[in-house]
């Protein structure tokens, strides 16, 4: 349920608390809390957000390990892409938002080619208005923070694969952050005639509850050996050649991580508020729901534990950090 935005100051400080890293490595080794880090400057097309909640994604720890170091920003880096919070300052050319608006989004339009130096695991973050949307009133800040990167990724995958009413889809990694959104989008937004999804034994009921017609236990069955084939296969895991074998002739395979095999198309999300705005009625009606890991939320002081849990690759849905001082 929605909650009021507390701890939103009337004056903006010059320094704030932020999790930062100065060198690449494991989060447990390199991620440190800086209690006097400069509050970011706001460009003319940006707003400054008092962060209420921030969710973390695999891209955050992979970047921390140096996955995009050839194209990365200078350090120190504040990790985090997903945010929900309150606008406390607007740039001179911002016309979509005003101070006091409750907003959410994935702050990096192009996370790999144009990464952001100062992310969301901080008290404040500066964000371009074009990647932000107004938070649906029925969602809490924790719920809203869990959505943007994951649901925008799943939405873009299905657009690229031309999923539509009457087509069948197989989602690999159905219990993760992206997969839990993909099942719901396939069923309730794109109108897929049949939704299959993979997860481990303990997560089969979750797949059913999200709308999967055919939950597949990957510890017992090889999905590519099933007699049933699919119009669209969405690989959120990086399964190489296996997804291609589950595709119908003339079908499409889309993936968000390697390895891949032809004719699979791999893509990197372009973050846009347009997707969140399109999906707002589905959030408000409850047809598409946030899925939060049972351990969520992690307090800001426990951000290292949040990363440790995400790095097991066993989290269910999304891992969110909240409250943020």
Secondary structure as GFF3:
##gff-version 3
##sequence-region A 1 325
A	DSSP	beta_strand	15	20	.	.	.	ID=ss1
A	DSSP	alpha_helix	27	30	.	.	.	ID=ss2
A	DSSP	beta_strand	32	38	.	.	.	ID=ss3
A	DSSP	beta_strand	46	56	.	.	.	ID=ss4
A	DSSP	alpha_helix	58	64	.	.	.	ID=ss5
A	DSSP	three_ten_helix	69	71	.	.	.	ID=ss6
A	DSSP	beta_strand	82	90	.	.	.	ID=ss7
A	DSSP	beta_strand	102	106	.	.	.	ID=ss8
A	DSSP	beta_strand	124	128	.	.	.	ID=ss9
A	DSSP	three_ten_helix	129	131	.	.	.	ID=ss10
A	DSSP	beta_strand	132	134	.	.	.	ID=ss11
A	DSSP	alpha_helix	141	161	.	.	.	ID=ss12
A	DSSP	beta_strand	168	172	.	.	.	ID=ss13
A	DSSP	alpha_helix	177	188	.	.	.	ID=ss14
A	DSSP	beta_strand	194	199	.	.	.	ID=ss15
A	DSSP	three_ten_helix	201	203	.	.	.	ID=ss16
A	DSSP	alpha_helix	204	210	.	.	.	ID=ss17
A	DSSP	beta_strand	214	217	.	.	.	ID=ss18
A	DSSP	three_ten_helix	223	225	.	.	.	ID=ss19
A	DSSP	beta_strand	230	235	.	.	.	ID=ss20
A	DSSP	alpha_helix	242	245	.	.	.	ID=ss21
A	DSSP	beta_strand	247	255	.	.	.	ID=ss22
A	DSSP	beta_strand	265	266	.	.	.	ID=ss23
A	DSSP	alpha_helix	273	285	.	.	.	ID=ss24
A	DSSP	three_ten_helix	300	302	.	.	.	ID=ss25
A	DSSP	alpha_helix	303	311	.	.	.	ID=ss26
A	DSSP	beta_strand	319	321	.	.	.	ID=ss27
###
